[in-house]
Amino acid sequence: MQKRIDKINSAGKLFLLLLCIAAYFVFSEIVLKFTIFKEVKDDFDYYQNLVFSKEESEKAAKFKRDLTSIGKERGISIPGTIIYKYKPAVTESFIINSDGFRNEEFRKKEKDEFRIAVYGDSKIFGFALQTEDTIPYIVEKKLRKHFNRNITVLNMGVEAHELQREIAAARYYNEKIEPDMVVFYSWINDIMGTFTNGNINWMPFKGEETLAPSSKETVYDKVKLLNTLRQTYISDSAKITARIQESDFAVLPIPPQKVDFAEKFPETFLDRISDAAAYFDKLGIKSLFILTPLIQTKKPLSNIEIQTIHMNEVASPGINLFYLKCIEGVKKALKTGKYDTNIIDDSEVFQGIPDTVFYDGIHYTPKFYRIEAEHIADELIKILEAGKYLEEK
């Protein structure tokens, strides 16, 4: 009889403990709903809420609601090509035209118009940005003001596009949009894709395939307390690991099977640039290739940037050292003079800035999007003036 009572008491204590844990989680979730974390749905939102102003966060939230409204699988492949485009849509944050790009409908070029097409990934597309905050919009505004000319800058950005797809898109849409100049803003997705797939050439799509959003909901996203605890753990472990290695961020060795990928990347990447430049030169179209800013080359890193770069390492061990090897290889190859093309290396453009630039490891905060856009516009001004391209027009 005594043994049976002890069992009841033990079961009661266990039930009480579970009840207390459940109550703690419920209470914590309620508290978090009334803090800066109330809009947090994933890592992107978490860091965004830490560094964006209230107005910037509201604009980003509005953009994401509008983007979600056109469907989760918003990117559609073009059969017979390696290109993705967006589903047409009209929202308060942006317009996706019938050709699948963030522009008004493409129209016939005017006689006095100088047209620049900017191809790139989500940073050119302007993920989480209102149209007036995107790089193409800011560049167009500054060029028009500087030259007092009819200059159009087309936004040809697509999430997850890298150089291969950007070049393919530029060739595919060339006749329709009639550009006088094509700009390619690429690098990060090229290195990331090589780490995953090697130095491959994409095969054309046989039919319409969808490009699903990159972020997927996890249990951490659903339970705010778990997400907050995870971020705290990542923050502390990142600092400890980096301190042990006496480096700005923690790195692990490149997986042996991927070392060859990194060694071959520079030649593969730069040959694609050279081939594309030669192609557009024959058409009389000026081409420019911008190597995008990268978190791996930024010094100093903010605490948030250290956390995000550490998360990359946890998800894909060796990826940061892989990045550094690819970057070093490209820079070394460029110094040889073999690649006589118009390349602007923006990988270290945010060097010396202690603020958080890469709040999720890839994208910039709105402030630094504007700074990068101004920098690109200044570079274009130098190129256009030196080459007298507008005079020829």
C-alpha positions in Angstrom: 0.0 0.0 0.0 2.9 2.4 0.9 4.6 1.6 -2.4 1.5 2.5 -4.4 1.1 5.9 -2.5 4.8 6.7 -3.3 4.1 6.1 -7.0 1.1 8.4 -6.9 3.2 11.1 -5.2 6.0 10.8 -7.8 3.5 11.0 -10.7 2.0 14.1 -9.0 5.4 15.8 -8.7 6.2 15.0 -12.3 2.8 16.4 -13.5 3.4 19.5 -11.4 6.9 20.0 -12.9 5.5 19.7 -16.4 2.8 22.1 -15.5 5.3 24.6 -14.2 7.4 24.3 -17.4 4.3 24.8 -19.6 3.3 27.8 -17.5 6.8 29.3 -17.9 6.7 28.9 -21.7 3.2 30.4 -21.9 4.2 33.3 -19.7 7.4 33.9 -21.7 5.6 33.8 -25.0 3.1 36.4 -23.8 5.9 38.6 -22.6 7.8 38.3 -25.9 4.7 39.3 -27.8 5.0 42.8 -26.2 8.7 43.3 -26.8 10.9 44.1 -29.8 10.6 40.4 -30.7 6.9 40.5 -31.2 7.2 40.5 -35.0 10.0 37.9 -35.1 9.2 34.9 -37.3 12.7 33.7 -38.2 16.4 34.6 -37.9 15.9 37.3 -40.6 13.2 39.0 -38.5 15.2 38.5 -35.3 18.3 40.5 -36.4 16.2 42.9 -38.4 14.3 43.9 -35.3 17.6 44.5 -33.5 19.1 46.9 -36.0 16.3 48.4 -38.1 14.5 51.6 -37.0 10.8 51.3 -36.3 10.0 52.9 -39.6 12.4 50.6 -41.5 10.9 47.5 -39.7 7.4 48.6 -40.6 8.4 49.0 -44.3 10.1 45.6 -44.3 7.1 43.9 -42.7 4.8 45.5 -45.3 7.1 44.4 -48.1 7.1 40.8 -46.9 3.3 40.7 -46.5 3.0 42.0 -50.1 5.5 39.5 -51.4 3.8 36.6 -49.6 0.5 37.7 -51.2 1.8 36.7 -54.7 2.4 33.1 -53.5 5.1 31.2 -51.6 6.6 29.9 -54.8 6.9 33.2 -56.4 9.8 32.5 -58.8 9.1 30.6 -62.1 11.6 29.2 -64.5 11.6 29.9 -68.2 11.6 26.6 -70.1 14.7 26.1 -72.3 16.8 28.6 -70.2 18.4 28.6 -66.8 16.5 31.7 -65.8 14.0 32.4 -63.1 11.5 35.3 -63.2 8.7 36.4 -60.8 5.0 36.0 -61.1 3.5 39.3 -62.3 2.0 41.3 -59.4 0.9 44.8 -58.3 1.2 45.6 -54.6 1.7 48.7 -52.5 5.4 47.9 -52.0 6.4 47.0 -55.6 5.3 46.1 -59.1 6.3 43.0 -60.9 5.8 43.5 -64.7 4.5 40.9 -67.1 8.1 39.8 -67.9 8.7 39.0 -64.2 10.9 41.9 -63.0 10.5 44.7 -60.5 9.8 47.4 -63.1 7.0 49.1 -64.9 6.2 47.4 -68.2 9.2 47.4 -70.5 8.6 50.0 -73.2 10.4 50.9 -76.4 13.5 53.0 -75.7 13.2 56.7 -76.3 15.5 58.4 -78.8 17.5 60.4 -76.2 17.3 57.7 -73.5 20.4 56.0 -72.1 19.4 52.7 -70.6 21.3 50.7 -68.0 20.1 47.2 -67.0 21.3 46.0 -63.6 21.3 42.2 -63.1 21.7 40.7 -59.6 20.2 38.7 -56.8 17.9 39.7 -53.9 20.1 42.7 -53.1 19.4 44.2 -56.5 15.8 43.0 -56.5 15.5 44.8 -53.1 14.2 42.2 -50.7 12.4 43.8 -47.7 12.9 47.3 -49.3 10.4 49.7 -50.7 11.1 50.6 -54.3 12.6 54.0 -53.5 15.2 52.3 -51.2 16.5 49.8 -53.8 19.9 50.1 -55.5 18.7 50.6 -59.1 16.2 53.3 -58.0 18.8 55.3 -56.1 21.4 54.9 -58.8 19.0 56.2 -61.5 18.1 59.2 -59.4 21.7 60.2 -58.9 22.7 59.7 -62.5 19.8 61.7 -63.8 20.6 64.5 -61.5 24.4 64.5 -62.2 24.1 64.3 -66.0 20.7 66.1 -66.4 19.9 63.4 -68.9 17.2 60.9 -69.7 18.9 57.9 -68.0 16.9 54.8 -67.0 18.2 52.1 -64.7 16.2 48.8 -64.9 16.0 46.5 -61.9 16.7 43.0 -63.3 17.3 41.4 -59.9 16.0 38.0 -58.9 16.4 36.2 -55.6 19.1 33.5 -55.6 20.3 34.4 -59.1 24.1 34.2 -59.5 26.4 35.1 -62.4 25.5 32.3 -64.7 21.8 33.0 -64.5 22.3 36.8 -64.6 24.3 36.6 -67.8 21.8 34.2 -69.4 19.0 36.7 -68.4 20.9 39.6 -69.9 21.3 37.7 -73.2 17.7 36.5 -73.2 16.2 40.0 -72.6 18.7 42.0 -74.5 16.6 42.6 -77.7 13.5 43.5 -75.7 15.0 46.0 -73.3 17.6 47.5 -75.6 20.3 48.4 -73.0 23.2 50.7 -73.6 25.0 49.2 -70.6 24.6 46.0 -68.6 25.8 45.8 -65.0 26.2 42.5 -63.1 26.1 42.6 -59.3 27.2 39.2 -58.2 29.6 37.1 -56.0 28.0 35.8 -52.8 25.5 33.3 -54.4 28.3 32.2 -56.8 30.6 31.1 -53.9 27.7 29.7 -51.9 26.4 27.7 -54.9 29.9 26.4 -55.6 30.3 25.2 -52.0 27.1 23.2 -52.4 27.2 22.1 -56.1 30.8 22.6 -57.3 31.8 24.6 -60.4 28.9 23.4 -62.6 27.2 24.7 -65.6 23.4 24.8 -65.1 21.3 22.8 -67.4 18.2 24.5 -69.0 14.8 23.9 -67.4 12.6 21.5 -69.4 9.5 23.1 -68.1 8.2 25.6 -65.6 9.8 25.0 -62.2 9.2 27.1 -59.1 11.8 28.7 -56.9 10.7 28.3 -53.3 11.5 31.0 -50.7 14.9 30.4 -49.1 13.7 30.5 -45.5 11.6 27.7 -44.0 9.7 27.8 -40.8 11.2 25.8 -37.9 10.2 25.0 -34.4 12.3 27.9 -33.3 10.3 30.2 -35.4 7.1 29.0 -33.9 8.2 29.3 -30.3 9.7 32.8 -29.6 11.3 31.7 -26.3 13.2 28.9 -28.0 14.3 31.3 -30.7 15.5 33.9 -28.2 17.4 31.2 -26.2 19.0 29.9 -29.3 20.2 33.4 -30.4 21.7 33.9 -26.9 23.5 30.6 -27.1 24.8 31.4 -30.6 26.0 34.8 -29.4 28.0 33.4 -26.5 29.4 30.4 -28.3 30.5 32.6 -31.2 32.5 34.9 -29.0 34.1 32.0 -27.1 35.1 30.1 -30.3 36.5 33.2 -32.0 38.5 34.1 -28.8 40.0 30.6 -28.8 41.0 30.9 -32.4 42.1 34.5 -31.9 40.2 35.6 -35.0 37.3 37.9 -35.8 35.0 34.9 -36.3 35.1 31.2 -35.9 36.1 29.0 -38.8 36.3 25.2 -39.4 38.4 23.4 -42.1 37.0 23.2 -45.6 35.6 19.7 -46.1 38.2 17.7 -48.2 35.8 17.0 -51.0 35.2 20.8 -51.5 38.8 22.0 -51.5 39.0 21.4 -55.3 35.8 23.5 -55.7 37.5 26.5 -54.1 40.7 26.1 -56.1 38.9 26.0 -59.4 36.4 28.8 -58.5 38.5 31.8 -59.5 39.2 30.7 -63.0 35.6 29.5 -63.6 34.1 32.7 -62.3 36.4 35.1 -64.1 36.2 33.2 -67.4 32.4 33.6 -67.3 32.9 37.3 -66.8 35.4 37.5 -69.7 33.1 35.6 -72.0 30.1 37.8 -71.1 32.1 41.0 -71.6 33.3 39.8 -75.1 29.7 38.9 -76.0 28.3 42.3 -75.2 31.3 44.2 -76.7 30.4 42.6 -80.0 26.9 44.1 -79.6 28.3 47.5 -78.8 27.0 47.3 -75.2 29.2 48.4 -72.3 29.4 45.8 -69.5 30.4 46.2 -65.9 30.9 43.5 -63.2 30.6 44.4 -59.5 31.9 42.0 -56.9 29.5 42.5 -54.0 30.4 43.3 -50.4 30.9 40.2 -48.3 30.7 39.8 -44.5 33.8 37.6 -44.5 36.0 40.5 -45.5 34.5 43.1 -43.2 36.6 44.4 -40.3 35.6 45.0 -37.6 32.5 42.8 -37.3 29.7 43.9 -35.1 28.4 41.4 -32.4 25.3 40.7 -34.6 27.6 40.0 -37.6 29.7 37.6 -35.5 26.6 35.8 -34.6 25.3 35.4 -38.1 28.6 34.4 -39.5 28.9 31.8 -36.8 25.4 30.5 -37.7 26.7 30.0 -41.2 29.5 27.9 -39.9 27.2 25.8 -37.7 24.9 25.1 -40.7 27.7 24.5 -43.2 31.0 23.6 -41.5 34.0 25.1 -43.4 31.9 27.5 -45.5 33.6 30.7 -44.1 37.1 29.4 -44.9 35.8 28.4 -48.3 34.6 31.9 -48.9 38.0 33.3 -47.9 39.8 30.9 -50.2 37.6 31.8 -53.2 37.9 35.5 -52.5 41.7 35.4 -52.2 41.9 33.3 -55.4 39.8 35.8 -57.4 41.8 38.8 -56.1 45.1 37.0 -56.9 43.9 36.2 -60.4 42.9 39.8 -61.1 46.4 41.0 -60.2 47.9 38.9 -63.0 46.3 41.2 -65.6 44.9 38.2 -67.5 41.3 39.4 -67.1 41.1 42.8 -68.8 37.5 43.5 -68.1 35.5 46.1 -66.3 35.4 44.7 -62.8 34.8 46.8 -59.6 35.7 45.0 -56.4 33.2 46.1 -53.7 34.0 43.2 -51.4 35.6 45.5 -48.8 33.6 48.6 -49.4 32.3 48.5 -45.8 35.8 48.0 -44.3 36.4 49.9 -41.1 32.7 50.3 -40.2 31.9 49.0 -36.7 28.1 49.1 -37.2 26.0 46.2 -38.3 25.9 46.2 -42.1 25.1 42.5 -42.8 22.2 42.0 -40.4 21.5 38.4 -41.6 24.9 37.7 -43.0 24.0 38.6 -46.6 21.7 41.6 -46.9 22.5 45.1 -45.8 20.5 47.4 -43.6 18.6 50.2 -45.4 21.3 52.7 -44.4 24.0 50.7 -46.1 21.9 49.9 -49.1 21.8 53.6 -49.7 25.6 54.0 -49.1 26.3 51.1 -51.6 24.0 52.6 -54.2 25.7 56.0 -53.9 29.0 54.3 -54.3 27.9 52.4 -57.4 26.5 55.6 -58.9 29.8 57.4 -58.3 31.7 54.5 -60.1 29.2 54.7 -63.0 29.6 58.4 -63.3 33.4 58.0 -63.6 33.0 55.2 -66.2 30.4 57.1 -68.3 32.4 60.3 -68.2 35.7 58.7 -69.1 34.3 56.7 -72.0 32.1 59.5 -73.2 29.2 57.0 -73.7 26.6 59.7 -73.1 28.2 61.9 -75.8 28.0 59.1 -78.3 24.3 58.7 -77.4 
